[in-house]
Amino acid sequence: MNTSKSHLNILWVQVWVLAAVQGAITLTWLIYIVVSGILQTQRNAEI
């Protein structure tokens, strides 16, 4: 019983790590979209 409980804990750690990686990727894309929009606006203002 004890080994299956620790096995479930290991699986939850993997789930949380995967969620953190997915969150980091999503946050990076959001920052990229915002910054590229700002740069596009600045470039259009210079022309």
TORKOL-692688 format. One record per atom (N, C-alpha, C, O): atom name; y, x, z; residue in one letter. Coordinates in steps of 0.001 Angstrom, whole numbers. Last residue first. Layout:
N
ATOM	CA	Y	X	Z	A .
...
# end
This chain:
47
ATOM	N	55310	7536	-40133	I .
ATOM	CA	55393	7441	-41598	I .
ATOM	C	56567	6657	-42040	I .
ATOM	O	56778	6485	-43240	I .
ATOM	N	55274	7273	-37419	E .
ATOM	CA	55845	8495	-37964	E .
ATOM	C	56054	8399	-39467	E .
ATOM	O	56892	9112	-40019	E .
ATOM	N	53895	4926	-36978	A .
ATOM	CA	55319	4950	-36625	A .
ATOM	C	56001	6182	-37222	A .
ATOM	O	57198	6136	-37505	A .
ATOM	N	51307	5597	-37654	N .
ATOM	CA	52009	4646	-38504	N .
ATOM	C	53503	4654	-38214	N .
ATOM	O	54302	4411	-39118	N .
ATOM	N	50718	7305	-35506	R .
ATOM	CA	50719	7838	-36855	R .
ATOM	C	51478	6924	-37797	R .
ATOM	O	52219	7404	-38655	R .
ATOM	N	50789	5513	-33369	Q .
ATOM	CA	51754	6608	-33420	Q .
ATOM	C	51846	7182	-34824	Q .
ATOM	O	52938	7511	-35287	Q .
ATOM	N	48615	3874	-34062	T .
ATOM	CA	49948	3298	-33945	T .
ATOM	C	51011	4387	-34036	T .
ATOM	O	52026	4204	-34707	T .
ATOM	N	46536	5732	-33922	Q .
ATOM	CA	46814	5052	-35193	Q .
ATOM	C	48223	4470	-35176	Q .
ATOM	O	48945	4564	-36169	Q .
ATOM	N	46598	6357	-31205	L .
ATOM	CA	46904	7393	-32195	L .
ATOM	C	47229	6776	-33550	L .
ATOM	O	48117	7262	-34250	L .
ATOM	N	45831	3872	-30152	I .
ATOM	CA	47139	4449	-29803	I .
ATOM	C	47542	5494	-30829	I .
ATOM	O	48689	5522	-31277	I .
ATOM	N	43258	3648	-31251	G .
ATOM	CA	44279	2645	-31558	G .
ATOM	C	45675	3157	-31260	G .
ATOM	O	46605	2908	-32027	G .
ATOM	N	42011	5802	-30033	S .
ATOM	CA	42165	5825	-31486	S .
ATOM	C	43188	4782	-31935	S .
ATOM	O	43913	5011	-32903	S .
ATOM	N	42094	4903	-27372	V .
ATOM	CA	42847	6093	-27754	V .
ATOM	C	43037	6148	-29263	V .
ATOM	O	44117	6507	-29731	V .
ATOM	N	40398	2625	-27512	V .
ATOM	CA	41784	2509	-27054	V .
ATOM	C	42612	3688	-27533	V .
ATOM	O	43715	3502	-28046	V .
ATOM	N	37982	3755	-28426	I .
ATOM	CA	38630	2688	-29192	I .
ATOM	C	40106	2568	-28803	I .
ATOM	O	40967	2426	-29672	I .
ATOM	N	37424	5616	-26362	Y .
ATOM	CA	37597	6061	-27741	Y .
ATOM	C	38355	5019	-28565	Y .
ATOM	O	39268	5365	-29316	Y .
ATOM	N	37059	3894	-24191	I .
ATOM	CA	38164	4860	-24165	I .
ATOM	C	38455	5342	-25579	I .
ATOM	O	39619	5466	-25958	I .
ATOM	N	34735	2577	-25096	L .
ATOM	CA	35966	1821	-24845	L .
ATOM	C	37183	2739	-24834	L .
ATOM	O	38222	2403	-25403	L .
ATOM	N	32909	4712	-25221	W .
ATOM	CA	33280	3998	-26437	W .
ATOM	C	34571	3207	-26238	W .
ATOM	O	35415	3175	-27134	W .
ATOM	N	32785	5362	-22475	T .
ATOM	CA	33255	6353	-23441	T .
ATOM	C	33688	5681	-24738	T .
ATOM	O	34724	6038	-25300	T .
ATOM	N	31648	3031	-21437	L .
ATOM	CA	32999	3419	-21031	L .
ATOM	C	33597	4433	-22002	L .
ATOM	O	34785	4368	-22314	L .
ATOM	N	29108	3202	-22635	T .
ATOM	CA	29994	2075	-22930	T .
ATOM	C	31440	2414	-22590	T .
ATOM	O	32351	2118	-23363	T .
ATOM	N	28123	5536	-21421	I .
ATOM	CA	28256	5459	-22881	I .
ATOM	C	29228	4345	-23272	I .
ATOM	O	30074	4535	-24146	I .
ATOM	N	28134	4748	-18735	A .
ATOM	CA	28945	5887	-19161	A .
ATOM	C	29159	5871	-20669	A .
ATOM	O	30257	6161	-21143	A .
ATOM	N	26280	2632	-18796	G .
ATOM	CA	27665	2387	-18419	G .
ATOM	C	28589	3510	-18858	G .
ATOM	O	29707	3255	-19305	G .
ATOM	N	23961	4052	-19464	Q .
ATOM	CA	24468	3029	-20373	Q .
ATOM	C	25927	2710	-20063	Q .
ATOM	O	26728	2536	-20982	Q .
ATOM	N	23744	5629	-17148	V .
ATOM	CA	23914	6270	-18453	V .
ATOM	C	24488	5266	-19456	V .
ATOM	O	25401	5599	-20212	V .
ATOM	N	23368	3607	-15234	A .
ATOM	CA	24523	4495	-15137	A .
ATOM	C	24799	5199	-16466	A .
ATOM	O	25955	5349	-16863	A .
ATOM	N	20945	2518	-16091	A .
ATOM	CA	22141	1677	-16069	A .
ATOM	C	23407	2534	-15996	A .
ATOM	O	24410	2212	-16634	A .
ATOM	N	19280	4733	-15649	L .
ATOM	CA	19465	4215	-17009	L .
ATOM	C	20709	3337	-17098	L .
ATOM	O	21448	3409	-18080	L .
ATOM	N	19460	4837	-12857	V .
ATOM	CA	19913	5974	-13672	V .
ATOM	C	20168	5520	-15101	V .
ATOM	O	21179	5893	-15696	V .
ATOM	N	18320	2379	-12160	W .
ATOM	CA	19720	2643	-11834	W .
ATOM	C	20282	3822	-12631	W .
ATOM	O	21446	3805	-13032	W .
ATOM	N	15697	2781	-13120	V .
ATOM	CA	16511	1672	-13628	V .
ATOM	C	17989	1941	-13364	V .
ATOM	O	18821	1752	-14252	V .
ATOM	N	14854	4934	-11559	Q .
ATOM	CA	14951	5084	-13009	Q .
ATOM	C	15807	3986	-13625	Q .
ATOM	O	16565	4245	-14560	Q .
ATOM	N	14864	3689	-9065	V .
ATOM	CA	15755	4826	-9298	V .
ATOM	C	15931	5031	-10793	V .
ATOM	O	17046	5276	-11253	V .
ATOM	N	12846	1838	-9471	W .
ATOM	CA	14212	1359	-9288	W .
ATOM	C	15222	2482	-9478	W .
ATOM	O	16316	2254	-9995	W .
ATOM	N	10624	3567	-9640	L .
ATOM	CA	11015	2772	-10804	L .
ATOM	C	12441	2251	-10669	L .
ATOM	O	13178	2224	-11654	L .
ATOM	N	10591	4527	-7046	I .
ATOM	CA	10839	5460	-8138	I .
ATOM	C	11269	4700	-9384	I .
ATOM	O	12171	5133	-10102	I .
ATOM	N	9904	2188	-5710	N .
ATOM	CA	11194	2818	-5447	N .
ATOM	C	11551	3794	-6553	N .
ATOM	O	12713	3873	-6952	N .
ATOM	N	7322	1794	-6665	L .
ATOM	CA	8361	825	-7015	L .
ATOM	C	9745	1393	-6772	L .
ATOM	O	10670	1117	-7537	L .
ATOM	N	6097	3984	-5422	H .
ATOM	CA	6121	3905	-6881	H .
ATOM	C	7195	2926	-7341	H .
ATOM	O	7906	3200	-8308	H .
ATOM	N	6272	3252	-2786	S .
ATOM	CA	7067	4397	-3224	S .
ATOM	C	7148	4428	-4746	S .
ATOM	O	8161	4852	-5302	S .
ATOM	N	4457	1112	-2918	K .
ATOM	CA	5842	873	-2535	K .
ATOM	C	6728	2032	-2961	K .
ATOM	O	7834	1809	-3452	K .
ATOM	N	2086	2366	-3555	S .
ATOM	CA	2652	1431	-4533	S .
ATOM	C	4106	1127	-4202	S .
ATOM	O	4910	906	-5108	S .
ATOM	N	1667	3892	-1229	T .
ATOM	CA	1908	4572	-2506	T .
ATOM	C	2499	3629	-3541	T .
ATOM	O	3340	4049	-4337	T .
ATOM	N	1201	1951	737	N .
ATOM	CA	2370	2813	839	N .
ATOM	C	2696	3493	-490	N .
ATOM	O	3866	3652	-836	N .
ATOM	N	-1199	832	0	M .
ATOM	CA	0	0	0	M .
ATOM	C	1248	865	0	M .
ATOM	O	2235	545	-662	M .
# end
